[in-house]
Amino acid sequence: MAKTNPFQFVQQVRAEMAKVTWPTRKETMITTAMVMVMVAFASVFFLIADQILSWVVGYILGFGA
């Protein structure tokens, strides 16, 4: 790979940054809200799964006591 001097490197970085499509504020807010909703659903799911597994293991180890 050919070496580039720092000036050429900065020019290349700027050229690549110009190609990036940045999300709008609205897109960022919607994506953030969707992530929060999915986290809430996952939290509830794992809470319920943990409670069920805890009950099953307790029942098996305690032989119903």
C-alpha positions as CSV (number, residue, x, y, z in Angstrom):
1,M,0.0,0.0,0.0
2,A,1.4,3.3,-1.0
3,K,2.2,5.9,1.7
4,T,0.3,9.2,1.6
5,N,1.4,12.4,3.2
6,P,-0.7,13.9,6.0
7,F,-2.2,16.5,3.7
8,Q,-3.4,14.0,1.2
9,F,-4.8,11.9,4.0
10,V,-6.9,14.8,5.3
11,Q,-8.2,15.5,1.8
12,Q,-9.2,11.9,1.4
13,V,-10.9,11.9,4.8
14,R,-12.9,15.0,3.9
15,A,-13.9,13.5,0.5
16,E,-15.1,10.3,2.3
17,M,-17.0,12.4,5.0
18,A,-18.8,14.3,2.2
19,K,-20.2,10.9,0.9
20,V,-21.7,10.0,4.3
21,T,-25.5,10.4,4.5
22,W,-26.2,11.7,8.0
23,P,-29.6,11.0,9.6
24,T,-32.0,13.9,10.2
25,R,-33.1,14.9,13.7
26,K,-36.5,13.3,13.1
27,E,-34.9,10.0,12.0
28,T,-32.6,9.9,15.0
29,M,-35.5,10.6,17.4
30,I,-37.7,7.8,15.8
31,T,-34.8,5.3,15.9
32,T,-34.1,6.2,19.5
33,A,-37.8,5.7,20.4
34,M,-37.9,2.3,18.6
35,V,-34.8,1.2,20.5
36,M,-36.4,2.2,23.8
37,V,-39.6,0.3,23.0
38,M,-37.6,-2.8,22.1
39,V,-35.6,-2.6,25.3
40,A,-38.8,-2.3,27.3
41,F,-40.3,-5.4,25.5
42,A,-37.1,-7.4,26.0
43,S,-37.0,-6.4,29.7
44,V,-40.6,-7.6,30.3
45,F,-39.9,-10.8,28.4
46,F,-36.8,-11.6,30.4
47,L,-38.5,-10.7,33.6
48,I,-41.4,-13.1,32.9
49,A,-39.0,-15.9,31.7
50,D,-36.8,-15.5,34.8
51,Q,-39.9,-15.7,37.1
52,I,-41.1,-18.8,35.3
53,L,-37.7,-20.5,35.4
54,S,-37.2,-19.6,39.0
55,W,-40.6,-21.1,39.9
56,V,-39.9,-24.3,37.9
57,V,-36.4,-24.8,39.5
58,G,-37.8,-24.0,42.9
59,Y,-40.5,-26.6,42.4
60,I,-38.1,-29.2,41.2
61,L,-35.5,-28.7,43.9
62,G,-38.0,-28.3,46.6
63,F,-40.1,-31.2,45.3
64,G,-43.2,-29.1,45.6
65,A,-42.6,-27.9,49.1
